[in-house]
């Protein structure tokens, strides 16, 4: 497996479809578990996708795979012109520490796609955060077989037992209300340590 790190210029985030949710029709409805490493994926909660990432997945042609198993994101602090990479620019910055000591966040958008995505600064707040650069490139990749095997062995894809079909399977109903939706996924900024998902 290739090794990407926050110390270099490319870092990664792996996301898995939350099997407990059961089947859904769209990425807007889908719930995901996520992490830079397998340990983070086991610790972090469930999130929905921001509009910018949904647009990127559709643009890259990985919508079906994302709804089935998930996807990984590769993020570069340097411009990459290769196929699949899309450039995002910083629109707004929240440099001050937010309520409940939340880490500072920045909002990014791409001229090629609809929607936005948030990045959160990572690192030690006492020593200073590793700030997200003003421009990044992002691409969507399918999950690798070792990542899928890890998710299966940890019951990430397990559906509820005795699943019962509902009216939602045949007609369009009102989508979930905002208070019932999981929080949106925020992407991590560059890290100061080397990592791979399974190590």
N, C-alpha and C positions, 0 to 999 in steps of 0.2 A: 504494500500500500504506500502511495506517495505520502510524504510527510510535509504538511504545511504548518507554519507556525506564525504566531503573532510577532515574533522577532524578525522574521523575514518580511516579504511583502504580500504574501497570501495567507489568509486564515480561513477556517471552515466552521460551519454549523450544520449538524445533522438533525433532521426532523423525521419523526415517524407518525403515521396515522394512528390515532387513538382508537384501538379496536373496541373499547368499551362503548363508544358512541354508536356503533353499528353503521350500516351503510348510509351514505348521504349522496345527494345528487350534484353538489357543487362545492368548489373550494371555499366559497363564502360560508358554507355551513360546517365545513370540516374542522375537526379538532386535532391538534398535533401535540406530541411530546417532543422535547428538543434538548440539545446539549452539544457542547464542543467535544465532550468525552462521554463515555458510557456512564461514568459516575454522575455527571451532571444530569444526564437524561433520567437516571433513577431518582434524583433528588428534586428536580424542577417540576412544576405543575403542568397543566394543560393550557394551551393557547390557541387562539384563532389566528389566521394569517392576515397581515396588513394588505391593503389594496395594491400597493406597489409590488409585493411579492407574488400576489395572485396574477397580476398582469405579466410579470416576468415568467412565471411558470407556463402560462398560456402561450406567450410569445415564443418560448423555447420548445414547445411541443411536448411537454412532460406532464400535462394535466392528468391523463389517465393513470400514469404511474404514481403521481403524487396522491391521488385519491385512493389508490390501492394500498400502497405501502409507505409512501413518503418521498423524501428527496434530500439532497444535501446542497448547501450553498457554499460556493467559493467566493471569497471577497478579496479584492486586491487594492492596495493603496497606490499602485502605479497603473497608468493607462495600459490596457491590453486591447489590441485591435483584432485578435483572433475571433473566429465565429463563436457565437454563444455568449460572449461577454457584453454587458450593457453598462454604460456609464451613468452614474447617479451623482448629483451635485447637492451640496448642503443648502437648504432653504432657510432654516431657522435653528438657533442654538439655545439650549437651556444650560448655561454654564454653572449656574448656582445650584447648590444642593437643594433638592425639592423636599416636599413633605415626607415625613418618616425616613429622612436621610436617604432618599432615593438618589441613585447616581445620575449625574448630568446626562441629558439626552439631546440628540440632534435629529432634525427631520430632513430627509433626502427625497429627491424626485428625479425622474429621468425624462428628458424631452421626447424619448421614443415611446414611453409607456404612460398609461393612466395610473393615478394613485401615488401614494407616498409610503415610505418606510422609515421607522425610527431606528437609530443606533444609540446604544448606551455605552458610555465610557467605562472601561474596565481598568483594573489596577488597584493599587493601594491608595486610598484617599489621603492618607497621611504623607505619602511621598509624591503625590500628584498622579492624576489619571493619565492613562495613555489615550490621548485625544484622537478622535476619528478625524482623518484628513478631510479637507473641504470637497474633494472628489474621490469617489471609489468606483471600481468596476465590480459587478456581481454576475455570476452565472449559476444556473441550476444544473445539477448533475443527478443521475439516477443513483439510488443506494447501491452499494456494493453487496456481493453475496455474503461476505463476513458480517456486514452491518445488519442485513436482513436476518441472518442466522442468529445474531445476538438478540435482536428484537423478538424473534420467535421463542427463543429459549427463556426470555424474560417476560413472556406473555403480553408484550406490548400490543400485538395484533388480536388478542383474544376477544371474541365477541361475547356479549351477555348470553348466558344459557337460557334456553326457552324463549328466544326472541320471537315476538309476535308482530305480524304485519299490521300496520295501522292505515287509517284513511289517507295519511300523508303519502303512502306509496302510489295512490291513484289520482289524487287531486293536489293542486297547489294550495297550501294553507299559508297563513301569515307566518313569516319567519320569526325566529326567536326574538324576544324582546331584549333590548340592550342589557338589562340587569341580569338576564339569564345566560348571556353569552360569556365565554371565557375572555380574559384579558387578551389583547393583541400581542403577538410576538414582537419583541424588540431585538434587533440583531446586536451581537457583541462587537465592540470595537477591537482594535488590535491588542493582542496580549503581549506580555513580556516573558512568556515561557513557551517552550516547544511542546507540542502535543499531537497525538493522533487519537482518533475516536476510541480505539480499543486498547490504548496504552495510557 
